Amino acid sequence: MTEYFEVGKILSPHGLKGEVKVNATTDFPEERLANGSRLFIKNSDQYRELIVDGARRHKQFYLVKFEEIDDIDQAEKVCGKELYVAETDQQELPEGSYYFKDILNCPVYDAETGEKLGVLANIETPGANDIWEIKPEHGKSFWIPNIESVVNKVDLANKRIEVTLLEGLRDEN
């Protein structure tokens, strides 16, 4: 059975010829939205394939034309739908990179003490760098930036993340 992973969301129609505004949530928007790329939308429990016929950057969004959507009426029917990529269409990542699905729920440890801090519960992508929510077994969750000085090691093989907490990142109260 094929797994699907979210890579964006169709926000609104753009113009009369079927183009739509897309908020891309992938680290690879140029590849995901390249001409000929296969993406999917979900209707009930079925995934419907859409083929990218063209895309261009527009402010912080992308304007995308799909082969299957030719007018504003068809475009309106897909608005609000998430866009997915099939697992079989995911490319190999360079060394030191990983998909969110591979690191979510991984245990997070303090690199200096070896103490388990919690698990990686959520990832947000607000701008310059991602931020990770660490959920301890007891107490409040806290957020850390995914930057070199904080995230020391991501070991996918052993499902282990090691971090150095900077002053003020964790509320000890």
C-alpha positions as CSV (number, residue, x, y, z in Angstrom):
1,M,0.0,0.0,0.0
2,T,1.4,3.4,-1.0
3,E,2.0,6.0,1.7
4,Y,1.4,9.7,0.9
5,F,3.0,12.7,2.5
6,E,1.7,16.3,2.6
7,V,3.8,18.8,0.6
8,G,1.4,21.7,0.3
9,K,-2.1,23.1,0.3
10,I,-4.2,24.5,-2.5
11,L,-5.5,27.9,-1.2
12,S,-7.5,29.6,-4.0
13,P,-8.0,29.9,-7.8
14,H,-5.9,32.4,-9.6
15,G,-7.3,33.7,-12.8
16,L,-9.9,32.0,-15.1
17,K,-7.8,29.3,-16.7
18,G,-7.4,26.8,-13.8
19,E,-4.3,28.1,-12.1
20,V,-4.3,27.8,-8.3
21,K,-2.4,29.4,-5.5
22,V,-0.4,26.9,-3.4
23,N,1.2,27.1,-0.1
24,A,4.2,24.7,-0.4
25,T,5.2,23.0,2.9
26,T,8.0,21.0,1.4
27,D,11.7,21.7,1.5
28,F,11.8,21.0,-2.2
29,P,9.1,23.1,-3.9
30,E,11.0,23.5,-7.2
31,E,11.2,19.7,-7.5
32,R,7.7,19.0,-6.3
33,L,6.2,21.6,-8.5
34,A,8.3,20.9,-11.6
35,N,6.5,20.3,-14.9
36,G,5.4,16.7,-15.1
37,S,5.5,16.1,-11.4
38,R,2.8,13.8,-9.9
39,L,1.0,15.1,-6.9
40,F,-2.2,13.9,-5.3
41,I,-5.3,15.3,-3.5
42,K,-7.5,13.3,-1.2
43,N,-11.2,12.9,-1.8
44,S,-12.8,10.8,1.0
45,D,-10.4,7.8,1.1
46,Q,-9.3,8.0,-2.5
47,Y,-6.2,9.8,-3.8
48,R,-6.6,11.6,-7.1
49,E,-3.5,12.2,-9.2
50,L,-2.7,15.7,-10.6
51,I,0.1,16.4,-13.0
52,V,1.9,19.7,-12.8
53,D,1.7,21.6,-16.1
54,G,3.6,24.7,-14.8
55,A,4.4,26.6,-11.6
56,R,5.9,29.9,-10.7
57,R,6.8,31.7,-7.5
58,H,4.4,34.5,-6.5
59,K,5.3,36.3,-3.2
60,Q,5.5,33.5,-0.6
61,F,3.2,31.2,-2.6
62,Y,3.3,29.3,-5.9
63,L,0.9,29.7,-8.8
64,V,0.4,26.2,-10.2
65,K,-1.4,24.9,-13.3
66,F,-2.4,21.2,-13.3
67,E,-3.1,19.3,-16.6
68,E,-6.4,18.1,-15.2
69,I,-7.7,21.6,-14.2
70,D,-8.7,23.9,-17.1
71,D,-10.9,26.6,-15.7
72,I,-11.9,28.5,-12.6
73,D,-14.8,26.2,-11.8
74,Q,-12.6,23.1,-11.7
75,A,-10.0,25.1,-9.7
76,E,-12.6,26.1,-7.1
77,K,-13.4,22.4,-6.5
78,V,-9.9,21.6,-5.3
79,C,-9.4,24.7,-3.1
80,G,-8.7,23.9,0.5
81,K,-7.3,20.4,-0.4
82,E,-3.9,19.3,0.8
83,L,-1.3,18.2,-1.8
84,Y,0.5,15.0,-1.3
85,V,3.5,13.2,-2.9
86,A,3.5,9.4,-3.1
87,E,6.3,7.7,-1.1
88,T,7.5,6.1,-4.4
89,D,8.1,9.6,-5.8
90,Q,10.2,10.9,-3.0
91,Q,13.9,11.4,-3.9
92,E,16.9,10.3,-2.0
93,L,18.1,12.9,0.4
94,P,21.6,14.1,0.7
95,E,23.8,13.0,3.7
96,G,22.6,14.7,6.9
97,S,19.1,15.4,5.6
98,Y,15.9,13.6,6.6
99,Y,12.2,13.6,6.2
100,F,10.0,14.8,9.1
101,K,8.3,11.4,9.2
102,D,11.7,9.8,10.0
103,I,12.5,11.9,13.0
104,L,9.1,12.6,14.6
105,N,8.7,10.7,17.9
106,C,12.4,10.1,18.1
107,P,13.8,10.3,21.7
108,V,15.8,13.5,22.3
109,Y,18.8,13.5,24.7
110,D,21.0,16.1,26.2
111,A,24.4,15.7,24.5
112,E,26.4,16.6,27.6
113,T,24.6,14.6,30.3
114,G,22.9,11.8,28.3
115,E,19.6,12.6,30.0
116,K,16.5,11.9,28.0
117,L,14.7,15.2,27.5
118,G,11.6,13.8,25.8
119,V,10.5,13.0,22.2
120,L,10.4,15.1,19.1
121,A,6.6,15.8,19.1
122,N,6.2,18.4,16.4
123,I,8.1,20.4,13.8
124,E,7.2,24.0,12.7
125,T,8.7,25.8,9.7
126,P,8.2,29.5,10.4
127,G,11.1,30.9,8.5
128,A,14.9,30.9,8.6
129,N,15.1,27.6,10.5
130,D,12.7,24.9,11.7
131,I,11.7,24.7,15.4
132,W,11.2,21.4,17.1
133,E,8.8,20.8,20.0
134,I,10.2,18.4,22.6
135,K,7.7,16.7,24.8
136,P,9.1,15.3,28.1
137,E,7.5,12.4,29.9
138,H,6.5,14.8,32.7
139,G,6.1,18.6,32.5
140,K,5.6,21.1,29.8
141,S,6.7,20.8,26.2
142,F,9.4,23.2,25.0
143,W,10.7,24.4,21.6
144,I,14.2,24.4,20.3
145,P,15.6,25.8,17.0
146,N,17.0,23.3,14.6
147,I,20.4,25.0,14.3
148,E,23.9,23.6,14.4
149,S,24.7,25.0,17.9
150,V,21.6,23.2,19.4
151,V,21.0,20.1,17.4
152,N,24.3,18.1,17.6
153,K,23.3,14.8,16.0
154,V,20.4,13.1,14.3
155,D,21.0,9.4,14.3
156,L,18.3,7.8,12.1
157,A,19.7,4.3,12.4
158,N,19.4,4.3,16.2
159,K,16.4,6.7,16.4
160,R,18.2,9.1,18.6
161,I,18.6,12.9,18.6
162,E,21.3,14.7,20.7
163,V,21.0,18.4,21.5
164,T,22.7,21.1,23.5
165,L,20.2,23.3,25.3
166,L,21.1,26.9,25.3
167,E,20.2,29.1,28.3
168,G,16.5,29.9,28.4
169,L,15.3,27.2,25.9
170,R,13.7,25.1,28.6
171,D,11.4,26.4,31.3
172,E,12.4,24.4,34.3
173,N,9.4,25.6,36.4
